[in-house]
Amino acid sequence: MSEDSKQPACLMEGFWSQAVGEGGPKLLGSRCASCGEVYFPPKPKGWCVHCQQYTLETVPLSAAGKLAAVTVVRQAPAGGFYHGPVPYAYGMVDLPEGVRLISQIASGNLDDIEVGGPVELVIRPLYTDQEGREVTTFMFQSKA
């Protein structure tokens, strides 16, 4: 495979969209048309665990949120499943839709990330796979 033909690979398909012309990438979630409950990641079977109806629809979620908690991981997790750089920050992000999700937190200085501070969705390369493709994932950029 030539260098020019290597396309980036997505770590998890269906978690976000590259909404060109609509303010950049957006995470995709599920919203129940019956009770309004919102989920991330999207639920594939359309069933709401809150009201027990099959009325879920895919919706874009806000790209901006607030950091609820953060930790800095300074040693690679055991098991060989994580292929990204170490150290990295990992935290909980609250979105305006009422969803709290777990994500990596990008920052120029991991020790300066502030809990309660604003964060913005970004799509970034996480690692290069064995075929030489960049594997991308979503994360939130600390605005501090």
C-alpha positions as CSV (number, residue, x, y, z in Angstrom):
1,M,0.0,0.0,0.0
2,S,1.5,3.4,-0.9
3,E,1.8,6.2,1.6
4,D,-0.8,8.3,-0.3
5,S,-3.5,5.6,-0.2
6,K,-3.4,5.1,3.6
7,Q,-6.6,6.5,5.0
8,P,-7.1,7.3,8.7
9,A,-9.0,4.6,10.6
10,C,-11.7,5.5,13.2
11,L,-11.3,3.9,16.6
12,M,-15.1,3.5,17.0
13,E,-17.4,3.9,14.1
14,G,-20.7,5.7,14.7
15,F,-19.6,7.7,17.8
16,W,-19.2,11.0,15.9
17,S,-19.8,12.7,12.6
18,Q,-17.5,15.1,10.8
19,A,-20.3,17.6,10.2
20,V,-18.6,19.9,7.7
21,G,-20.2,23.3,7.6
22,E,-22.1,22.7,10.8
23,G,-19.6,23.8,13.3
24,G,-17.2,20.8,13.1
25,P,-17.4,17.3,14.5
26,K,-20.3,16.2,16.8
27,L,-20.6,13.2,19.0
28,L,-23.7,11.2,18.1
29,G,-26.1,10.1,20.9
30,S,-29.6,8.6,21.2
31,R,-32.6,10.6,22.4
32,C,-35.9,9.0,23.3
33,A,-38.8,10.6,21.5
34,S,-41.1,9.4,24.4
35,C,-39.4,10.5,27.5
36,G,-36.5,12.7,26.3
37,E,-33.7,10.7,27.9
38,V,-30.3,11.2,26.1
39,Y,-27.6,8.5,25.9
40,F,-24.0,8.3,24.8
41,P,-22.8,6.3,23.0
42,P,-25.8,5.8,20.8
43,K,-27.9,2.7,21.6
44,P,-28.0,0.4,18.6
45,K,-31.4,-1.4,19.2
46,G,-33.5,1.8,19.7
47,W,-34.8,0.7,23.1
48,C,-34.9,3.3,26.0
49,V,-33.9,1.8,29.3
50,H,-35.6,4.7,31.1
51,C,-39.2,4.4,29.8
52,Q,-38.8,1.0,28.0
53,Q,-40.1,2.2,24.7
54,Y,-38.5,1.6,21.2
55,T,-38.4,5.3,20.3
56,L,-34.7,6.2,20.3
57,E,-33.4,8.4,17.5
58,T,-29.8,9.4,16.7
59,V,-29.0,13.0,17.5
60,P,-25.9,15.2,17.5
61,L,-24.6,16.2,20.9
62,S,-23.0,19.5,21.9
63,A,-19.3,19.9,21.2
64,A,-18.7,22.0,24.3
65,G,-18.9,20.7,27.8
66,K,-17.7,21.1,31.4
67,L,-15.0,18.9,33.0
68,A,-16.5,17.1,36.0
69,A,-13.5,15.0,37.0
70,V,-10.0,14.3,35.7
71,T,-7.0,12.1,36.4
72,V,-3.6,11.8,34.8
73,V,-2.5,8.3,33.8
74,R,1.2,8.0,34.0
75,Q,1.6,4.3,33.2
76,A,0.1,2.4,30.3
77,P,-2.8,0.2,31.3
78,A,-2.2,-3.6,31.5
79,G,-3.6,-5.9,28.9
80,G,-2.1,-4.4,25.8
81,F,-5.4,-2.8,24.6
82,Y,-4.2,0.8,24.8
83,H,-1.8,2.0,22.1
84,G,-1.8,5.7,22.6
85,P,0.8,8.0,24.3
86,V,1.5,8.0,28.0
87,P,1.0,10.1,30.1
88,Y,-2.5,11.1,29.2
89,A,-5.5,12.7,31.0
90,Y,-8.8,10.9,31.3
91,G,-11.9,12.5,32.7
92,M,-15.7,12.8,32.9
93,V,-17.3,15.5,30.8
94,D,-20.8,16.9,31.3
95,L,-22.7,17.9,28.2
96,P,-25.6,20.4,28.1
97,E,-28.0,17.6,27.1
98,G,-27.5,16.0,30.5
99,V,-25.1,13.3,29.4
100,R,-21.9,12.6,31.4
101,L,-19.3,10.7,29.4
102,I,-15.8,9.5,29.9
103,S,-13.1,10.7,27.5
104,Q,-9.4,11.5,27.2
105,I,-8.7,15.1,27.9
106,A,-6.2,16.9,25.6
107,S,-4.1,19.7,27.1
108,G,-0.8,21.4,26.5
109,N,0.0,20.7,30.2
110,L,-1.7,17.8,31.8
111,D,-1.0,19.2,35.3
112,D,-2.9,22.4,34.6
113,I,-6.3,20.9,33.7
114,E,-9.0,22.4,35.9
115,V,-12.0,20.4,37.1
116,G,-15.1,22.6,36.3
117,G,-13.4,24.2,33.4
118,P,-14.7,24.3,29.8
119,V,-13.8,21.6,27.3
120,E,-14.3,21.3,23.5
121,L,-14.7,18.2,21.4
122,V,-11.7,17.4,19.1
123,I,-11.0,14.4,16.8
124,R,-7.3,13.5,17.0
125,P,-5.0,10.6,16.0
126,L,-4.4,8.3,18.9
127,Y,-1.8,5.9,17.4
128,T,-0.6,4.4,14.1
129,D,-1.7,0.9,13.4
130,Q,0.3,-2.0,12.0
131,E,-0.7,-1.0,8.5
132,G,0.6,2.5,9.0
133,R,-2.8,4.2,9.3
134,E,-3.5,6.8,11.9
135,V,-6.3,5.6,14.2
136,T,-8.4,8.6,15.3
137,T,-10.6,9.0,18.3
138,F,-12.7,11.7,20.0
139,M,-11.4,13.5,23.0
140,F,-12.1,16.8,24.7
141,Q,-9.6,19.7,24.7
142,S,-9.2,21.6,27.9
143,K,-9.6,25.3,27.4
144,A,-7.6,26.2,30.5
